[in-house]
Amino acid sequence: MSELFEVIMVVCFGISWPISIHKSWVSRTAKGKSLVFEVFLLIGYAFGIASKFISGHLNYVVIFYIINFIAVSIDASLYFRNRRLDRLAEEERV
């Protein structure tokens, strides 16, 4: 039962990432994004994945941690793309 609750928790967190990725892609700006926040999320998911391996409780729940880790990584990479686009837009204004 605890695994089910853990899956629900991770899925609830994970629902927001496709939305965030879409917003990052469409907006083409890094304004309003926090790279530090996303790095801490990546660290948290990495420790969640590591805990599954270390504890020996490697089960289907780890898949959801990995999916979220990948989604946050995509959103973080879009941050760098959008920051570059912000710089280019700023240079065009000057």
C-alpha positions in Angstrom: 0.0 0.0 0.0 2.8 2.4 0.8 4.2 1.9 -2.7 0.9 3.0 -4.2 0.9 6.2 -2.1 4.5 6.8 -3.2 3.5 6.4 -6.9 0.6 8.8 -6.4 2.9 11.3 -4.9 5.5 11.1 -7.6 2.8 11.1 -10.4 1.2 14.2 -8.9 4.6 15.9 -8.9 5.2 14.6 -12.4 2.0 15.9 -13.9 3.3 19.4 -13.8 6.5 18.7 -15.9 4.9 18.3 -19.3 3.0 21.5 -18.7 6.2 23.3 -17.7 8.1 21.9 -20.7 5.4 23.0 -23.1 5.3 26.5 -21.5 9.1 26.7 -21.7 9.1 25.6 -25.4 6.3 28.0 -26.5 7.3 31.0 -24.4 10.9 31.0 -25.7 12.0 32.9 -22.6 13.8 32.0 -19.3 12.0 34.8 -17.5 10.2 33.4 -14.5 12.2 30.2 -14.4 14.6 29.2 -11.6 17.5 27.0 -12.6 18.4 26.6 -8.9 14.9 25.2 -8.2 15.2 22.7 -11.1 18.7 21.6 -10.0 17.4 20.9 -6.5 14.5 18.9 -8.0 17.0 16.9 -10.0 19.1 16.3 -6.9 15.9 15.2 -5.0 14.9 12.8 -7.8 18.4 11.4 -8.0 18.4 10.7 -4.3 15.0 9.1 -4.6 16.3 6.8 -7.3 19.5 6.1 -5.4 17.4 5.2 -2.3 15.5 2.6 -4.2 18.8 0.9 -5.3 20.5 1.2 -1.9 17.5 -0.1 0.1 17.0 -3.0 -2.2 13.4 -2.0 -2.7 13.8 -1.7 -6.5 10.3 -1.8 -7.9 8.0 -0.2 -10.5 8.0 3.1 -8.5 11.6 3.9 -9.6 10.2 4.2 -13.2 8.2 7.3 -12.1 11.2 8.8 -10.4 13.2 8.3 -13.6 10.4 9.8 -15.8 10.3 12.9 -13.6 14.1 13.2 -13.6 14.1 13.1 -17.4 11.2 15.6 -17.6 13.0 18.1 -15.2 16.2 17.6 -17.3 14.4 18.5 -20.4 12.9 21.6 -18.8 16.3 22.6 -17.4 17.8 22.3 -20.9 15.1 24.5 -22.3 16.1 27.1 -19.7 19.5 27.3 -21.3 18.0 27.5 -24.8 15.6 30.2 -23.7 18.3 32.2 -21.8 20.2 32.3 -25.1 17.1 33.4 -26.9 16.6 36.1 -24.3 20.2 37.4 -24.8 19.7 37.4 -28.6 16.4 39.4 -28.2 18.1 41.8 -25.9 21.0 42.4 -28.4 18.5 43.1 -31.1 16.8 45.8 -29.0 20.1 47.6 -28.4 
